[in-house]
């Protein structure tokens, strides 16, 4: 097993080469939440007692900082790698995401409006459910989940994807 160290020039060069490849996706497998004394249906918004990996709440900001912030990719190419490419993999694997990942007539797209300069991850291992900042609006199935930077607490528009 080999771990890459960003501080090592040779490791950083390998990581950079992988990141700039045209088909490198920006995605996370996330981790399920661990509920201490409650279930997901009983607790919303996520409390500090809900434990997961920090990528659950802030998986896009670190690669955004590296790829866009350092001038490796433009914002639109980053968005393609974080939406269209992962949706294509899901569609190929399950058929359930065939209409996701793009803004087009008939598409089933969720929409994030964010401020690139204010986009920051806050999740840590100690506070793993902290959401990123800089997200101004988030629409899921056309319904606002984040409006003007604030979580819409009674929003429940999502639905599970099923294998077709």
N, C-alpha and C positions, 0 to 999 in steps of 0.2 A: 504494500500500500504506500502511496506517495502523496504527500501533502505539499501544495505549492505555498511558498512564502512570498507575499508581495514585496517584501523588503529585499529579496534576492533578485538581482538583475536578470539572471537566466530564467528563473521561474516567472518573473513579471513579463518577460518577452514571450514565453509560451502562452501565458494567459492572454496577453494582448493579441497574439496571432489567432487564438481561438475566438476571441470576442469580435474581431473584425471580419471573420469569414461571413460571406453573404447570407448564409442560412443558419447562423447561430441565433437561437431563440432566447428570449428573456422570459423565463417562466419559473414557477415554483410548484413543487408538489405539495407544499405546505405541510402541516402536521395537524392531526385532529386535536381538538381542544380536550383538556382534562378538566373536568368540573369537580371542584372540591365542595361537596355538600349540596350540590344543586345540579339540575339538568339544563340543557340549552333552552328548553321551552319555558323554564322558570326564571331565567336571568337574561335581561337585555336592558341596556347595552352591556357588553362584556365587562365583567368586573375584574379587578386585579387578581382575584382568586382563580380565574380561568387561565390555565397554563397551556402554553404551546411554544413552538419555536418562534423567535422574533420575526422570521420571514413571513409568518402568517399575517402580520399587520404592516409590514414594511419591506416586502420583497423586491419592489421595483426601484426604490430610491437608490440603493448602492450601485446597481448597474447603470442607472440613469446618470448618476454623478460621474461615473467613470467614462461611459461612452459618449454622453452628450456634453457634460461639463468639461471634459478634457478635449472636446472637439473631434472625437473619433467618428461620431455619427451625428446626423441632424435629428431634430425632434421627430420628424415624420418617419424616418427610417427606424428610430427606436420604437415608435408606436407600432409599426408594422411587425417588428420582431417580438413585441409584447402582446400582440393581439392576433393578427392574421396568421402568423406562422404556428403558434401553439394551437389555435383553433383548427388549423389544417391537420395537425397531428391527431387531435381528438376526433375529428371527422373521419379520418382514415381508420382509426382504431375502433370507433364505436358507431359512427354514422350520426351520432347525436349532436354534433356541432357543425353540421354542414352549412347552416345559415348564420354562423357566428364569425366574429373576427373582422368584419368590414362594415362600413356604413354604405348601404345600398338599398334600393327599393326591394322590399321583401325580406331584408336581412333581419336577424334576431340579434341586434347589437346592443350591448350595454355601453353607455357613454360616460367618460370621465373628462371633466373640464378642470384643468389644473394650471397653476402658475409655476412655470419651470424654475423661476428664481426662488420661490418659497417652498418648493417641494423638498421635504426632509423626512427621513425615517426617524422615529422616536422609540420604536420597540427595542427592548433589550432582553436578556435572559431573565432579569429580575422583574421587568414589567413588559411581558411578552405580548400583551394585547393593545398596546398603545398604537393608535393609527398614525399614519404619516400626516404631516401638515402640508398645506399648499393645495389640497384638493378643494376646489370651489364648489363643484357640482358633480354628482354621480347619479346617473339614471340607470335603473335596472328594469327592463321591460317597459320603458317609457315613464316609469314612476320615480320621483326623486327619493333617493336614499340619503344623499348629502345635498343640502341646499344652502347656498351662501356660506359654505365652510362648516356648517353644523349638521350633525347627524339627525335625520328625521326618525325619531324613536319609534313611531308606530308604523313605519314602512316595512312591508313584508312581501315585496313583489316577486322575488326570485322563486324558481321552481327547479327541482332536480332534473338533471339530464338523464334520460333513459336510453339504453341501447336500442337502436331501431332495427 
